[in-house]
């Protein structure tokens, strides 16, 4: 994809090997996802996230996209085209969750959740062209199907994913 070629190579018409992506940055506030090779941004797109708002994910079912540093732990086919799983909850999330339960902010039966990742659009064809216009996930980050395919090819398991407000 041209999304992953260096600008100079595109301008000269020469094909170049796509740079290795070693970090993904998601900005919840501006609904964007960017891929970085070192300090160079090699791709940016709009995303849909969970409708639960700003701040960290507190518990299962809050529909909040988590905030923090995560890693890609899996890549697999999914009803959302491709699913790249994140290591949510991490140690920071588990500590926050435990403290909120201890303080009584969360109910004793609250659970922390899981299965958060980056994936493609909803399976229903009618939503595919519209899905980035509304926050619809349960806490995941959603991109177009062609984008998740290209991203998954360039991103290795273990890649850092920074999700910011």
N, C-alpha and C positions, 0 to 999 in steps of 0.2 A: 504494500500500500504506500502511496505517496505520503501518507500521514507520518511515516517513520523514516523518510529519507532526509538527508541533510539539505538545507536550502541551497547551498552552492551547487550540489550535484543536480538538484532539480532544475536550477537555472541553466546549467550547462547542458542539460539533457542526458547526462551520464547517470547510469544506475549506480547506486552505492548500497553497500550493506547497511541495513538498518542498525542504528546504534543499540547497544545493550541497555535495557531499562533496568535501573537499580533502585528506583524509588517512585512511588505513586503518592501524589498529594491531592487530597479531596478537601475542598473548601465548601462547607455546608452553606454558609451565608450567600455565596454567589453561585451555588449549584454548579461547581466545576470540578473536573478531575484532570490532573496534569501528570504526564509521564516525564521522568527525568533520567538522563544518562549523565551521571556525574552532576554537575551544576547546570547542565544545558537542558532546557525544556524541549522535548521532541514531539509532544502532542498535547492538545488541550481539547476538552469537549464539555458540553453541558450535561448535567446528570439530574436524575430524580433521586430523592432520598425519602426517608420516613417523615410523615407529617407531624411527628411528636415535638418538633421545635429544637431550639438551641440547647447547648450543654451536653453533658455525657448521658449515655443510656443508663438508667437507674435500675430497671427491672424488665423482665419478660413482659411483653404486651404493651409497653409504653409507646411503641412506634417511633422511638428516637433512634437516629443513626448515631452510633457511639462516637466519642471524641477521644483521640489518643494515638499512640503508636502501636501498630499491629503488623502482622506479617501474613503473606499469602501462605496458607498451609495445605491447600488442595486446589485442583482444577479438574472439573468434570462436566460432562453433558448434564443438562438440566431442563426442566420445563421452561426456564428462562434462558434458554439457548446454551449458555456456558455459565457455570457457577465457579467463581474463584473464592474459596472460603478463607475467612480471616480467623486469627487466633483470639477472637473475642469469646469469652471474657479473658482478659489477661490478668496479671497479678494486681495491677492498679485497680481494675474494675472489681475484682473479687474483694479487695480491701475496702473500697468505697461501699460496696453492697453490704458487707458484713457490718460496717460502722452504721450505715443507715438502718439496718435491722436492729442493731443494739440500741440505737437512739430512739427506736420506735417510729421513725419516719416512714419506714416500709412495714407492711404487715408481716406477721410471723410466717405466714404461708406464701409470701412472695418468693419468686424464683428469679434467677439472674438472666436466664435465657441463653441463647447461642445461635448457631446457624446464621451468622451475619457474614455477608460477602459482597462482592462486586459481580453483577450479572447483567444479562441482556434484558430485553423488553418483555412485557407480558405475553403470554402465549396467544391471546386473542388478537387476530389480525386487525380488528378495528382500532385497537389501542396502540399498535406499533408506531404510527406516525405522530401520535399525540402524547405518548407516555412521559416525555420530559417536560410537559407543560403543567404537571401537577405532581405533588409529592404523594406517592402511592405505596411505597414499600413498607415493610414492617420494621425497617431499620437498616436495610441494605442500601447499596449504591447501584443505580441502574443506568445503563448506557444502551445505545442501539445495538442490535444483533451483530451487524458488521463490525462495529467498534469492539465489542467484547471478543469476537474472534481474533481480530488483529492484536488486541491487548494481550490476550492469553498466549498468543504465539511469541510475544516479546518479553513476557514476564515469567520469571522462574519461581517455583515454590521457594519460599524464604525471603522474597522481595519485601522490603519495608513499605508499609502503607501508613502515611500520616493523615489522620482525619482531624480537621480543624473546624472551629465554628465559623 
